[in-house]
């Protein structure tokens, strides 16, 4: 993980936090590393959705006639 770490405070559902702590302990990982990986993954998914949707819209628009014929 990055060595450029910044401390912050947040809150989490107590049951979820207990599961996170158990997972970290079982897998010999730091909670900070797990959270960084999870947030990074989430942000990547959020960024990709609009780009994916735009690409799908473009394909549909460019192939609308063919798609209409296939639908018949």
N, C-alpha and C positions, 0 to 999 in steps of 0.2 A: 504494500500500500504506500501511498504518498507520505513523505516525511514532512510535508507542509500541512500540519494539522492545526485546526483551530477549535478551541473548546467552546461549546455552547450548551444550553440547557433546553430541555423539552419535556413533554409529558407523554405517557403511553398508558393504554389500558393495562391494569395490573396483571391480568391473566396472560396477555400477550407478552408483557415484560418477563414474567416468570418463564414462559416458554422460550423466549429469546435467551435468557440466562442459562437455562438448562441446555439448550442447543449449543451455545457457546462453550459451555463446560465440557459437554460430551465430545465435541469436535475440536477441542483445544484451540479455540479461536477467540479473538478479542471482540467484544460487542461493537466497538468502534469500527472494526474492519467489516463486520457483518452489515452494520447499518450503512456504511459508505458504499459497499457493493450493492445493497438493495436499493438505495436512493439513486445511485448511478444507473442501474438497470431500469428503474422506473422512469427516470428522466429521458433515457434513450428511447423507450417505448413511446412516451408522450410526444417526443420530437418526430418520430418516424410516422406516427398515424396521419398527420396532415399531409406529409409528403406522399405516403402510400395512397391516401384517398385522392389526392390530386392526380396521381399517375393512373389510378383506376378510372377516374372521370375522363381523363384524356383518351384512354384506350376505348372507353365506351363511346365517346363522342366521335372519334375517328373511325370506329367500326360500327356505327349505328345501323347502317343499311344491312350489313352482313348479319348482325345480331337479330334484326327484325326478320330476315329470311330464315335464319336458323330456328327462330321461335315458332315458325309456322309448321 
